[in-house]
Amino acid sequence: MPSKSDEGSFGEDEFQDNWLQTLRKQLDSNKAIPINSWGFRQRERGAEIASVMTRPRTNSSLPVGDAEALVLPAPDYSQALARGDAFNVPVLLRDQGRWNWGGPRPIEHILNNIPDTCTVDVQEPRNLEDAPSYCTVNIAEVKERFRGNKETDSPWNCLDLAPPGVPLLLPPVLQCKECDFLYGIQQRVLGGGTAKRASVNARAKKDSTWKQVTNWVLLAEGGALSEAHHDNNGYCTWLTVAEGDVCFAWLSNPSEEDLDSYRAGEDGDGSYRLSSQWRYVVLRPEETVIFESGLIHSVFRLSGDEQQTMMVGGHFLRRSRAREWLSIFLEQIRNPLGSNEDLDLISKNLVDTGARLVEQIGHDGSFGNGEARREVREIKAMIDEEWKANFKRTGERK
C-alpha cells in the first residue's frame, strides 16, 4: 500500500473549516421551501450530517492503514491498483481531468453542445414528498436557469446528463487492465456473442439491456445537495470537479452498528446521520475523488451567486475485487434502503455477464486465484436465489 501524501489544497485547514462553517449557517437558515417537500427533507438531513462531520485524518500524518482518506500522487495509486490493493477509504488526487472546455465556464460548454429540444431530469426541491423528487425539462430551460450563475431558493440538481462533444474517458490513473472490468461487461452485453464493435444505442433502445454509466456530467445550482446514499449495483466511482466548489462527505470506516443505524435511518427515523464517523473534503476544479463499492456518501454545495457546480464522473469495476463487488450487490438485494437507484433487469444482466466473464477470461489471474473465482461462483449462486425470491420476472421488486 502506498505511503506518500501530496495534500496541497486538500490540507488547507482554514479554507476547509471556513467552508464548513458557512455551510452549517446556510443549512440552519430558513428558506422558502414547503415543509413537506423533498427540498425541506434534504436540507434537514443535510444539516444533521453537516453538524457532526469533520475533516478526515489522512496519510500525511498517519500510517496508511489508519487514515480516513488517502491523498496520493497518481504513480503511487497506479502501483497500488496494479498490486490489487483494497481501498476502503476515498482516494484524493489532482490533475486527472484537464479537458479543454473552450471557454471560462465548463457548464456553458456542455450546455451549448446539447440541442434546446432535448430533455433531461432534474431534482426540483419544491416537489412534494408524495410526488417524484424530479421533473423532466428541456435543455433550453436548463440553459436559462444556469445563465448568470445566480442564487436561487430552489436549486436544480441535474444528475443524469450524458456528456456531449468532449469524450470523458476514465481518468489516466484508472486507464489500466485492473479497472477495465465494467468496459468488458459492456462490450459483452451490447455485442452479444461477437467481438465486433457494439451498436450501443440500437440495442439499448431495443431491449434495455444496458445503461451508460461509465461517464456522465453532474450539473447543480448553488445550494443543491445529494442525500446520503451508496451507489447502486456495487459500482466504484470517480468524480472530478470541473467548475465550482463541491463538498464530498462520507461515512468513514462504519461499524456494524453504524450500518444498522444507516439502514434504520433510511427506513424513516434518520438516526444514522448523527454518527460521529462523518468526514468531508471540499473539492475544487481539477481535483478528483475515487471511491470503491459501498461507500455511503453525500454531496453539498454553498448557496449564493457564483456557486453553480459541474462535476464529470463515471463508474468502473476492478478485476481483483470481483468477489467484493458481487458481495455488495448481494447486500443491495437484501437491503435496498439507501441506494441511489433500485436494482432492475439491467442490474441482473450486469451481474450475469460479469460472472461469466470471470469464468471465461479469469485464467490469467487478473480476477484472483482459483479460490477467488470459486467464491465468485458461490456468491453468484446466492445472488440468483435472492433475486428469484425478491424480484418479479419484469425486474420489479415483489
Secondary structure in CASP SS format (residue, H / E / C, confidence):
PFRMAT SS
TARGET T0000
AUTHOR 0000-0000-0000
METHOD secondary structure of the structure
MODEL  1
M C 1.00
P C 1.00
S C 1.00
K C 1.00
S C 1.00
D C 1.00
E C 1.00
G H 1.00
S H 1.00
F H 1.00
G H 1.00
E C 1.00
D H 1.00
E H 1.00
F H 1.00
Q H 1.00
D H 1.00
N H 1.00
W H 1.00
L H 1.00
Q H 1.00
T H 1.00
L H 1.00
R H 1.00
K H 1.00
Q H 1.00
L H 1.00
D H 1.00
S C 1.00
N C 1.00
K C 1.00
A C 1.00
I C 1.00
P C 1.00
I C 1.00
N C 1.00
S E 1.00
W H 1.00
G H 1.00
F H 1.00
R H 1.00
Q H 1.00
R H 1.00
E H 1.00
R H 1.00
G H 1.00
A H 1.00
E H 1.00
I H 1.00
A H 1.00
S H 1.00
V H 1.00
M C 1.00
T E 1.00
R C 1.00
P C 1.00
R C 1.00
T E 1.00
N C 1.00
S C 1.00
S C 1.00
L C 1.00
P C 1.00
V H 1.00
G H 1.00
D H 1.00
A C 1.00
E C 1.00
A E 1.00
L E 1.00
V E 1.00
L C 1.00
P C 1.00
A H 1.00
P H 1.00
D H 1.00
Y H 1.00
S H 1.00
Q H 1.00
A H 1.00
L H 1.00
A H 1.00
R H 1.00
G C 1.00
D C 1.00
A C 1.00
F C 1.00
N C 1.00
V C 1.00
P C 1.00
V E 1.00
L E 1.00
L E 1.00
R E 1.00
D C 1.00
Q C 1.00
G C 1.00
R C 1.00
W C 1.00
N C 1.00
W C 1.00
G C 1.00
G C 1.00
P C 1.00
R C 1.00
P H 1.00
I H 1.00
E H 1.00
H H 1.00
I H 1.00
L H 1.00
N H 1.00
N C 1.00
I C 1.00
P C 1.00
D C 1.00
T C 1.00
C C 1.00
T E 1.00
V E 1.00
D E 1.00
V E 1.00
Q E 1.00
E C 1.00
P C 1.00
R C 1.00
N C 1.00
L E 1.00
E C 1.00
D C 1.00
A C 1.00
P C 1.00
S C 1.00
Y E 1.00
C E 1.00
T E 1.00
V E 1.00
N E 1.00
I H 1.00
A H 1.00
E H 1.00
V H 1.00
K H 1.00
E H 1.00
R H 1.00
F H 1.00
R C 1.00
G C 1.00
N C 1.00
K C 1.00
E C 1.00
T C 1.00
D C 1.00
S C 1.00
P C 1.00
W C 1.00
N E 1.00
C E 1.00
L E 1.00
D E 1.00
L E 1.00
A C 1.00
P C 1.00
P C 1.00
G C 1.00
V C 1.00
P C 1.00
L C 1.00
L C 1.00
L C 1.00
P C 1.00
P H 1.00
V H 1.00
L H 1.00
Q C 1.00
C C 1.00
K H 1.00
E H 1.00
C H 1.00
D C 1.00
F H 1.00
L H 1.00
Y H 1.00
G H 1.00
I H 1.00
Q H 1.00
Q H 1.00
R H 1.00
V H 1.00
L H 1.00
G H 1.00
G C 1.00
G C 1.00
T C 1.00
A C 1.00
K C 1.00
R C 1.00
A C 1.00
S C 1.00
V H 1.00
N H 1.00
A H 1.00
R H 1.00
A H 1.00
K H 1.00
K H 1.00
D H 1.00
S C 1.00
T C 1.00
W C 1.00
K C 1.00
Q C 1.00
V C 1.00
T C 1.00
N C 1.00
W E 1.00
V E 1.00
L E 1.00
L E 1.00
A E 1.00
E C 1.00
G C 1.00
G C 1.00
A C 1.00
L C 1.00
S E 1.00
E E 1.00
A E 1.00
H E 1.00
H E 1.00
D C 1.00
N H 1.00
N H 1.00
G H 1.00
Y C 1.00
C E 1.00
T E 1.00
W E 1.00
L E 1.00
T E 1.00
V E 1.00
A E 1.00
E E 1.00
G C 1.00
D C 1.00
V E 1.00
C E 1.00
F E 1.00
A E 1.00
W E 1.00
L E 1.00
S C 1.00
N C 1.00
P C 1.00
S C 1.00
E H 1.00
E H 1.00
D H 1.00
L H 1.00
D H 1.00
S H 1.00
Y H 1.00
R H 1.00
A H 1.00
G H 1.00
E H 1.00
D H 1.00
G H 1.00
D H 1.00
G C 1.00
S H 1.00
Y H 1.00
R H 1.00
L H 1.00
S C 1.00
S C 1.00
Q C 1.00
W E 1.00
R E 1.00
Y E 1.00
V E 1.00
V E 1.00
L E 1.00
R C 1.00
P C 1.00
E C 1.00
E E 1.00
T E 1.00
V E 1.00
I E 1.00
F E 1.00
E C 1.00
S C 1.00
G C 1.00
L C 1.00
I C 1.00
H E 1.00
S E 1.00
V E 1.00
F E 1.00
R C 1.00
L C 1.00
S C 1.00
G C 1.00
D C 1.00
E C 1.00
Q C 1.00
Q C 1.00
T E 1.00
M E 1.00
M E 1.00
V E 1.00
G E 1.00
G E 1.00
H E 1.00
F E 1.00
L C 1.00
R C 1.00
R H 1.00
S H 1.00
R H 1.00
A H 1.00
R H 1.00
E H 1.00
W H 1.00
L H 1.00
S H 1.00
I H 1.00
F H 1.00
L H 1.00
E H 1.00
Q H 1.00
I H 1.00
R H 1.00
N C 1.00
P C 1.00
L C 1.00
G C 1.00
S E 1.00
N C 1.00
E C 1.00
D C 1.00
L C 1.00
D C 1.00
L H 1.00
I H 1.00
S H 1.00
K H 1.00
N H 1.00
L H 1.00
V H 1.00
D H 1.00
T H 1.00
G H 1.00
A H 1.00
R H 1.00
L H 1.00
V H 1.00
E H 1.00
Q H 1.00
I H 1.00
G H 1.00
H H 1.00
D H 1.00
G C 1.00
S C 1.00
F C 1.00
G C 1.00
N C 1.00
G H 1.00
E H 1.00
A H 1.00
R H 1.00
R H 1.00
E H 1.00
V H 1.00
R H 1.00
E H 1.00
I H 1.00
K H 1.00
A H 1.00
M H 1.00
I H 1.00
D H 1.00
E H 1.00
E H 1.00
W H 1.00
K H 1.00
A H 1.00
N H 1.00
F E 1.00
K C 1.00
R C 1.00
T C 1.00
G C 1.00
E C 1.00
R E 1.00
K C 1.00
END
